[in-house]
Amino acid sequence: MVNYGILSILPALLVIIFALLTKRTLEALLIGTLTTYIIMYGWRFGVHWAEAFFSAAGNPDNQWVLIVCGLFGSLIALLRKSKGTLGFSGRLEKYCSTQKKTLFTTWVLGILIFVDEYLNIMTLGACMKNISDKRKVPRESLAYIIDSTGAPICVLLPFSTWAIFYSSMFGKQEGISQLGYGSDIATYIRVIPYTFYAWAAVIIVPLFIVGIIPKLGKMKEAYQRVDRTGDVFSNESIKFNSNMLDEYSEGEGKLIDFLLPIGVLIGATMILDDLFLAVIISLFVCLVLYVPRNKMSFGEFCDIYINGFCDMVPTIAIVFMAFVMQQAASDIGLPRYVIETVTPYLNGAIFPAVAFIVVAILTFVTGSNWGIPAVCVPIIIPLGFYLGANPLLVMAAVLSGGTLGSHACFYSDATVLTSNSCGINNMDHALSQFPYALIATGVSLIGYLIFGFVM
């Protein structure tokens, strides 16, 4: 395989710079993938660029994510039309009498819905958006809190989709079973206390809510906009909220119209361990709950289902292009180049900190919060053993790096879904939460440096 050296970093840098300058995530990813294959194949790039699209589209895991995103769009549209979200919001309003109480409630609900980050993000966006708008909470603030209780919460609990994925991946590595902790999940539980980024991301939220950590950057601008104009979202986000009048129109919402489909969704996810099947079951519950009670006709149900799926197309497009970018980064050898570049300068004490930064950077620039760790773990874990680094700390560093990528990357699936569920421009969300992700990153890096020398 050809080694493209420092050129392998160029496409990822272009994606980040273009996204920052234009706030256009999809176009940034298109440019990044195009640049990758021009570097690799020159004027013959076209065929290989197209192959990357087909490869991403043909991956069963990618297909699962894209379909689940669309089905969630259908489910949220049905919940809105039935006014189930209004019914749930109405019950919560008495506990959410101020901005701070609204944000605290969102944070607590995010901790409780821990099974899967997609489930967490889409459910919280659906049930808290109405209340936060009434309390004049900037959508950017709501999105930040929802995103911060997605992946960070999932990695801290040993019965989430993240725990299942990472524990099985760690368990396959030579030397892990010899640690004597028993099953893969038992080993994962030993890793959790050292997953510093997840802990920091979750703990920073209440500190932000009460004002101990101040409003920074774009978040500060969002609060100033609300104070000045009363607008809870920016002009760039108006197009994502065209259905607000219909959602807030007359008619009282019933709690059961939200609670039963969402309760079935959460329960089915825990029992079946498959969010796709859980969403299908929840949609069927909506059908038998709404149509016989004349909440909508069968024809209206089908139309809303299709329109809700279509509403997710911009989100699906960005997530799909992120998958193509992952393929492009792999083809040009970005992970291998970064790891080979830093390896000569390592020792056991600083290795966990370096592993955290390397995985975080790779995950951030590719948007692959599961793919990059899957590539890096077979390299990083054996290298950690060779250097004499504490294996629990190394595994936690990899896990923290993947969590950081999911949380902070401008075009990760979690970031894009959070923006969609909160009805704001993707870059408005990504840039407003970024300073807080950096704070959590700094805390984590210090933690891995200290524990790297102590353990």
N, C-alpha and C positions, 0 to 999 in steps of 0.2 A: 504494500500500500504506500502511495506517495505521501511524503511528509511535507505539508504546506507551511510548516513553521508558524511564524507570527501572523501570516496571512489568514490562518484559520480563525483568528479572533475578529478580523475586519467585519464580516457580515453581522456578527452579534453587536458590535459597536455601532454599526449603521442603524440597526433596528432601534437601539436605545436612543441614539441621537435624533433620529427622524421622529420617533414617537414623542420625545420631549419637545421638539420644536413645533410639531404640527398637531399634536393630540390625536393623530390618526393611527390607531393601532393596527388595523388590517393592512393598510398600505405599507406601514413600516415592516411588517412581516413579509409581505410580498417582495419588497426591495431586498430584505435580508436573504431570502431564499434564492432570489434571482442572482444576487451578487455571489453567493456561494458557488453556484454551478458555472458562472462565468469564470471565476477564479480557477475552478477545477478543469473545465473543458473548453474554455475560450469560446470561439464562435459556434462550436457544436453543443452549446449548453442546452438548447431547446429540448432535445429528446430526454436528457437526463433530468431536467427540471420537471418535465411531464411525468417521468417515472416516479419521482419523489411524491407527486400528488397522488398517483395511483397506489403507491406503496402505503401512504398514510391512510387513504380511503379504504384500502383492503385489509387493514389491521383490525382484527375482531375487537380488541380492547378499545381502539379509537371509535369504532362503530358503536360500541356500547355507550360510550360517553356522549356521543353526538345524539343518539336516539333518546337517551335519558334526559338530556337537556331539552329536547323538543317536547317530550312527554310532560316534563315539569311545566313547560309553558302552557300546555293544554290544561293541566290540573289547576294552575294558578288562575287562568282565565275563567274556569268553571267556578272556582271558589269566589272570585270577584263578582261574577254575574249572579250567583245565588245570594250574594251579600253575606256569605258566611264569614268573610274577613271582617266585615263591619260588625257582625255579631260578636266575634271574638274580641275585636278591639273595644267594643262597648263595655264588655265585662272587665277589661283591663284598665279602662280609663280612670276608674276611681283610685287605682294604685299608681297611676301615671299623671299626677296632677301638676308636675313641673318637668322642666327639661331634664334635670338630673335624675329624677325618679324614673322617667321614661327610658333613659339610657341605662340606668341600673337594671331595670326590668329586662331590657334587651340582653344585657350581659348575662343575667341569671338564666334566662331562657336558652341562651346560646350554650351555656354549660350543661343544661339539662338535656338538650337535644344533641347527644354526643355520638350517635351511632355512625353517622356519615357526614362529611362536610357539605356535600351537595344538599342533602336533606336539611341540614342545619341552615344553610344559606337561604334556600328557597322558602322554607317555612317561616323563618324570621322576617324575611323581606315582605312576605305576604301579610303577616299578622301585625307588624309593628309600623309599617309605613304610614298608615292612616293616623295613628296616634301621634307619631313623631311630627307629622305635618301640622296637626292641631296645636302642638306645643312649640311650634316654630323651631324645631331641631333641624339644622342643615342636613340634607340627605347625605352629604359627605361624612358627617359625624356618625350617622346611623350605619352607613356602609362600612366605615372603619371598625365599629364595634362588632358588627356581624361577621366581618372577615376575620377578626381577631379571635372569635370563638368558633371558627371553622376548623381548619387543620390544627392549630395549636391545641385545642381541646381534644381533638380526635387522637393525637399522639400521646396524650397524657393518660389515657384510659385504655386498659388492656383488652377491651371488648369492642373495639371500633374497627372499621375497615382498614385504617392505617396500621393499627397494631397487628392485624392478621397478616397484612402484606409484608411489613418490615420484619416481624418475628420469623416468618417462614424464610425470608431472604437471608437474615443473619444466621439462622439455624443450619443453612446449607454450607456455610463456610467452615473449612477445616480448622479445628482447634476450638471452636465455640462449644461443641458438645463436651469437650474435655474440661471445661470450666466447672462442671459438676452442679449446675443449677437446675437440671432436670429438663423439662419440656421447653420448646421454643418460647412459649408464652411466659413461662417462669423466668427465663433469661431476660425476656423483654421487660418484665416487671422490675428486674434489677437495674435496667437501663434508665427507666423513667425519671428517677431523681436527678440524673445528670443531663436531662434534655433541657438545657438552660434556655434556649430560644423560646420554646413553647411556654415555659413558666414565665419568662419575662414578658412575652407578648400578652398573655392573659392578665398578669398582675398590673401591667401598665394601664390597662383600660380603666379600672376604677380610680387610679391616680389621675388620669386625664379627666374623668368625669367630675371629680371634686375640685379640680384645679391645681393640684400639687404639681402635676406636669402641665405646662401651659399649652395653649393653642399655638401651633407653629405653622409657618409657611402657608400653603394653600388652605389648610384647615382654619387658620386665623382669618384668611380672606373670606371663607365661606360664612363664618359667624358675622363678620362685618357686613357682608351682603344682606344677611337676614335682618340685622339691626337697621340697615339703611333702607332696604326696599320691602322687606317681608317675604322675599322669595326664598323658598327652601331649596331650590336648585338653580343652577346657572342657565344662561340662555342656550348654551350648547346642549342642555338636557331637556329642553322644552319638547322636542320631538318624541321623547320617550314617555311622555305623560299626556298624550292626546286623549286618553280614555279616562282621565281623572273625573270629569264632570259626570260621566256615566256611572263611575264607581261610587261617587258621593251623592247620586240622585236619590229621590225620595224612596221610601220603603225601609222597613226595619229588618235588620239582619238577625238570623237565628243562630245561636251558639252551636247547635247540633250540625248545621250546614258546614261549619268549619271543623269542629272538633272530631266528628266521626270520620270523615275522609283522612284527616291528618293523623288521628289516632290509629286508624287501620294502616296507614302508610308507615308509621314508626314501628308498630307491632309486627307488620309483615316483613319489614327490613331486618328486624332483630331475629325473627324466626327463620326466614328463608335465606338470609345472608345474601340477598340479591335485590338491589334497589330497583332494577328494571322491572322485575316481577311485582315488586311492592307498589310501584307507580301504576302498573296495569290494574292491579286489584283495587287500588284507591280510585282510579277512574271509573271502574265498574260500580263501586260504592256510590260515587257521585251520580251515576246514571239511575240507579234504583232509588236514590234518596231524593233527587230533584224532580225527575220527570213525573212520577206518580203523584207528587204533591203540587204539580203545576207551577213549579218554580221556572220551568222552561219546557217547551215541547221537545219531542225526540229530534225533530229537524233542527231546532235551535241548539240543542245539545251538540249535535254533530258539527254545526257551523262554528260554534264557540270552540269546540275541540280543535278543529282545523285552524281557525284564526289564532288560537293560542299557540299552536305549534309554529305557525308562520311568524308570530311575534318574536320567536326565539332565533329566527334565521340569522340576523346580524351577529348574535352571540355565537351561534353554531359556526358561522363563517370565521370568526376570530379564533375560536378554539381549534377549528380544523387547520387554519393556517399555522397555528402554534405547533400542531402535530407535524406539519410539513417542515417547519423550522427545526424541530427536533431531529427529523430525518436528515436534513441538510447538515446540521451540526455534527451528527454522527458520521455522515459520509466524508466530510472534510477533516475529520479526526480531531475536533476541538477538545473533547474530554481527554484523549490520550496526550495531546500536546501540553495541556495545562498540568496534568499529573506528572508527566516526564520532566517538565520544566522545574517544578518545585521539589521533586524527590531528592536531588543531590544535596539540598540544604537542610535536611530534616534530621531530628533526633527524637528519641522517645518522649521527652518532656514536652516539646512544642508540637508534636505530631497531632494530638487531638484538635488543637486550635487551627492548625493548617488544614486538617481534614474538613473541619467545619467551614472554613473560608472557601476552600476549593469546591466543595459540594454546593455551597450556597451560591457562589459565582456561576458555576456551570448551570445550576438549576434556574437561576435568575435570568441568564441570557438565553436559555433555550425554552423556558417555560415548562420543562419536563420534571415535575416534582416527584414522580415515581420512576420515570425512565432513567434519569441521570444517576440516582442512587443505585438502581439495578445494574448500571454499567460500572459504577465506581466501587461498589462493595467488594466484588471479587478481587479488586486490586488493593483497596485501602485496608481491609481487614488483615490479609496476610502480611502486608507491609508493616502494619502496626505491631503484629506479633514479632516480626523480624527486628524492629527497632526497640522492642521492649516497652511499648506504650500500654497503658491499662486498657484491656479490650472493652470493658464496659464504657469507659470514657470515649473510646474511638467509635463504638456503635452509636452512642448518644450524640456524638459530633456529627456523624452522617445523618442521623435522624433530624437533628436541629437544622442542618444545612438544607435538607429537603423541605422542612417546614418553612424556613425563611423564604425559599424560592417560591413556594405556593402562596405565601402570604404577601410578599412584596413585589413579585414579578408583575410588570405592567400587563402582560398578556397571558398569565397562567389561567387555567380554567376557573379556579376559585375566584380570582380577581374579576374576571369577565362576568361570571355568574352573579357575583355580589353586586356589581354595577347594574346588571339587568334587573335583579330582584328589587333594587332600591330605586330604579328608574332614573339613573344618572349616567352621564357620559363616562366611558371607561377611564379615560385619563384624569378626569376630575377626581374619581375615587383613588386611582393609583397614586397620584401625586400628593393628595391630601393626607393619605395614611403613611407615606414613605418616611417622613421624619421619625415617626414612632417606631417603624420597623428598624430604622437605623439605631435608635436608642436601645431597642431590644438586642440588636446585633452587637453593639458595644458591650453591653452587660454580659452577653454570652461569651464573647471573645475573652474578656477578662476572666470569666469563670473557667474556661477551658485552659487558659494559661496558668492560673493558680492551681487548679486541680491536676494539671499535667505534671507539675513539679512535685505536688504533695502525694499523689496516689501512686 
